[in-house]
Amino acid sequence: MYLSYFGVRVRDLPRSVRFYRDLFGLEVIGGGDAEFAPPTEPRSVLLRDPVSGQRLELNFYPPGDPHAVDYEPGEELDHVGIRVDDLDALLRRLAELGIRPEPMKHFEGPVLETESLRIAYVLDPDGIQLELFEELRKDGRGFDPDRY
């Protein structure tokens, strides 16, 4: 298990991509086409620091999206992504502590399963949303700075 990235909510995705890319040298490694998607769709872009490998996910939610809430200074942190080896085992451990996956409006059930990932969201003790995700394609690789 390792901390994979931080997700930050932004008001203007292209502006934020330029800011982190041009001023801090972060490289776009995922979702770059989302930067140019219609402004009526939620979208995200993943950036990586080429030196440290640290990642930052920029998330944009258009008006009307359930996650497009008013900004309060300091509330731009959207979620923290943690890659786990066994999502079910971790969810059982969390359940023992009284922590259950949070229902999300963009998928049914407590766990979303795609072709390549299983994802669940929980809240930490201070209410920060944690995205727990397990890769379904097991390739034996450990940490890789070029992927989630």
DRENDO-1510 file (C-alpha; in Angstrom, 1 decimal, always signed):
<recs>
REC; n; res; u; v; w
REC; 1; MET; +0.0; +0.0; +0.0 .
REC; 2; TYR; +1.2; +3.5; -0.7 .
REC; 3; LEU; +0.0; +7.1; -0.8 .
REC; 4; SER; -0.6; +7.6; -4.5 .
REC; 5; TYR; -1.7; +11.3; -5.0 .
REC; 6; PHE; -3.6; +14.3; -3.7 .
REC; 7; GLY; -6.7; +15.5; -5.6 .
REC; 8; VAL; -7.4; +19.2; -5.5 .
REC; 9; ARG; -10.6; +20.9; -6.7 .
REC; 10; VAL; -9.9; +23.7; -9.1 .
REC; 11; ARG; -12.2; +26.4; -10.7 .
REC; 12; ASP; -10.5; +26.6; -14.1 .
REC; 13; LEU; -8.7; +23.3; -15.2 .
REC; 14; PRO; -6.6; +24.7; -18.1 .
REC; 15; ARG; -5.4; +27.6; -15.9 .
REC; 16; SER; -4.4; +25.3; -13.1 .
REC; 17; VAL; -2.7; +22.8; -15.5 .
REC; 18; ARG; -0.6; +25.7; -16.9 .
REC; 19; PHE; +0.2; +27.0; -13.4 .
REC; 20; TYR; +1.5; +23.7; -12.1 .
REC; 21; ARG; +3.2; +22.7; -15.4 .
REC; 22; ASP; +4.8; +26.0; -16.3 .
REC; 23; LEU; +5.7; +27.3; -12.8 .
REC; 24; PHE; +6.6; +24.1; -11.0 .
REC; 25; GLY; +7.6; +21.8; -13.8 .
REC; 26; LEU; +5.0; +19.1; -13.2 .
REC; 27; GLU; +4.4; +16.9; -16.2 .
REC; 28; VAL; +0.9; +15.9; -17.4 .
REC; 29; ILE; +0.8; +12.0; -17.2 .
REC; 30; GLY; -3.0; +11.4; -17.4 .
REC; 31; GLY; -6.2; +12.9; -18.5 .
REC; 32; GLY; -4.5; +15.6; -20.5 .
REC; 33; ASP; -7.3; +15.6; -23.0 .
REC; 34; ALA; -9.7; +16.4; -20.2 .
REC; 35; GLU; -8.2; +19.9; -20.0 .
REC; 36; PHE; -9.9; +20.6; -23.3 .
REC; 37; ALA; -13.2; +18.8; -22.7 .
REC; 38; PRO; -16.5; +20.8; -22.6 .
REC; 39; PRO; -16.7; +23.0; -19.5 .
REC; 40; THR; -20.0; +21.3; -18.7 .
REC; 41; GLU; -18.4; +17.9; -17.8 .
REC; 42; PRO; -16.5; +16.9; -14.7 .
REC; 43; ARG; -12.9; +16.1; -15.5 .
REC; 44; SER; -9.4; +15.6; -14.0 .
REC; 45; VAL; -5.8; +15.8; -15.0 .
REC; 46; LEU; -3.0; +13.9; -13.3 .
REC; 47; LEU; +0.4; +15.6; -13.0 .
REC; 48; ARG; +3.7; +14.3; -11.7 .
REC; 49; ASP; +6.9; +15.9; -10.4 .
REC; 50; PRO; +9.7; +14.5; -12.6 .
REC; 51; VAL; +12.2; +14.6; -9.7 .
REC; 52; SER; +10.2; +13.3; -6.7 .
REC; 53; GLY; +7.6; +11.3; -8.5 .
REC; 54; GLN; +4.9; +12.9; -6.4 .
REC; 55; ARG; +1.5; +13.3; -8.1 .
REC; 56; LEU; -1.2; +15.9; -8.1 .
REC; 57; GLU; -4.7; +15.3; -9.5 .
REC; 58; LEU; -6.6; +18.5; -10.5 .
REC; 59; ASN; -10.3; +18.0; -10.5 .
REC; 60; PHE; -12.9; +20.3; -12.1 .
REC; 61; TYR; -16.7; +20.0; -11.3 .
REC; 62; PRO; -19.0; +22.1; -13.4 .
REC; 63; PRO; -22.0; +24.0; -12.0 .
REC; 64; GLY; -24.8; +21.6; -11.2 .
REC; 65; ASP; -22.5; +18.7; -10.5 .
REC; 66; PRO; -23.1; +17.3; -6.9 .
REC; 67; HIS; -19.4; +18.0; -6.1 .
REC; 68; ALA; -19.5; +21.6; -7.3 .
REC; 69; VAL; -20.0; +23.2; -3.9 .
REC; 70; ASP; -19.1; +26.8; -3.0 .
REC; 71; TYR; -15.4; +27.3; -2.2 .
REC; 72; GLU; -14.3; +28.3; +1.2 .
REC; 73; PRO; -10.6; +29.2; +1.7 .
REC; 74; GLY; -8.7; +26.0; +2.5 .
REC; 75; GLU; -11.4; +23.6; +1.3 .
REC; 76; GLU; -9.9; +22.9; -2.2 .
REC; 77; LEU; -8.6; +19.5; -1.1 .
REC; 78; ASP; -10.9; +17.2; -3.0 .
REC; 79; HIS; -9.5; +13.8; -1.8 .
REC; 80; VAL; -6.4; +11.8; -1.1 .
REC; 81; GLY; -5.8; +8.7; -3.3 .
REC; 82; ILE; -4.3; +5.6; -1.6 .
REC; 83; ARG; -3.4; +2.6; -3.7 .
REC; 84; VAL; -4.1; -0.6; -1.8 .
REC; 85; ASP; -3.2; -4.3; -2.4 .
REC; 86; ASP; -6.4; -5.8; -1.2 .
REC; 87; LEU; -9.4; -3.5; -1.0 .
REC; 88; ASP; -11.8; -6.0; +0.5 .
REC; 89; ALA; -9.4; -6.8; +3.4 .
REC; 90; LEU; -8.9; -3.1; +4.1 .
REC; 91; LEU; -12.6; -2.5; +4.0 .
REC; 92; ARG; -13.1; -5.3; +6.6 .
REC; 93; ARG; -10.5; -3.7; +8.9 .
REC; 94; LEU; -12.1; -0.3; +8.5 .
REC; 95; ALA; -15.6; -1.8; +9.3 .
REC; 96; GLU; -14.2; -3.2; +12.5 .
REC; 97; LEU; -13.4; +0.4; +13.4 .
REC; 98; GLY; -16.9; +1.5; +12.4 .
REC; 99; ILE; -15.7; +3.1; +9.2 .
REC; 100; ARG; -17.9; +2.3; +6.1 .
REC; 101; PRO; -17.5; +3.3; +2.5 .
REC; 102; GLU; -19.3; +6.6; +1.7 .
REC; 103; PRO; -22.0; +6.5; -0.9 .
REC; 104; MET; -21.0; +8.4; -4.0 .
REC; 105; LYS; -23.4; +10.0; -6.5 .
REC; 106; HIS; -21.4; +9.0; -9.5 .
REC; 107; PHE; -21.6; +5.2; -8.9 .
REC; 108; GLU; -24.0; +2.7; -7.4 .
REC; 109; GLY; -23.0; +0.8; -4.3 .
REC; 110; PRO; -20.2; +1.3; -1.9 .
REC; 111; VAL; -17.5; +0.0; -4.3 .
REC; 112; LEU; -17.1; +0.9; -8.0 .
REC; 113; GLU; -15.6; -1.7; -10.2 .
REC; 114; THR; -14.2; -1.0; -13.6 .
REC; 115; GLU; -12.2; -3.1; -16.0 .
REC; 116; SER; -9.0; -2.2; -14.3 .
REC; 117; LEU; -9.8; -0.8; -10.8 .
REC; 118; ARG; -12.0; -1.2; -7.7 .
REC; 119; ILE; -12.6; +2.0; -5.8 .
REC; 120; ALA; -14.2; +2.9; -2.5 .
REC; 121; TYR; -14.3; +6.2; -0.6 .
REC; 122; VAL; -14.1; +6.6; +3.2 .
REC; 123; LEU; -13.7; +9.6; +5.4 .
REC; 124; ASP; -10.8; +10.0; +7.8 .
REC; 125; PRO; -11.4; +11.1; +11.4 .
REC; 126; ASP; -11.5; +14.8; +10.3 .
REC; 127; GLY; -13.8; +14.2; +7.4 .
REC; 128; ILE; -11.2; +14.2; +4.6 .
REC; 129; GLN; -12.3; +12.0; +1.8 .
REC; 130; LEU; -9.9; +9.1; +1.0 .
REC; 131; GLU; -10.2; +7.3; -2.3 .
REC; 132; LEU; -9.0; +3.7; -1.8 .
REC; 133; PHE; -8.3; +1.9; -5.0 .
REC; 134; GLU; -7.0; -1.5; -6.0 .
REC; 135; GLU; -5.6; -2.4; -9.4 .
REC; 136; LEU; -7.3; -5.5; -10.8 .
REC; 137; ARG; -4.5; -6.2; -13.3 .
REC; 138; LYS; -1.7; -7.6; -11.1 .
REC; 139; ASP; +1.6; -7.1; -12.9 .
REC; 140; GLY; +3.9; -7.6; -10.0 .
REC; 141; ARG; +5.3; -4.1; -10.2 .
REC; 142; GLY; +5.7; -2.0; -7.1 .
REC; 143; PHE; +5.5; +1.8; -7.0 .
REC; 144; ASP; +5.7; +3.3; -10.5 .
REC; 145; PRO; +5.8; +7.1; -10.7 .
REC; 146; ASP; +4.2; +7.0; -14.2 .
REC; 147; ARG; +0.9; +5.5; -13.0 .
REC; 148; TYR; -1.7; +5.9; -10.2 .
</recs>
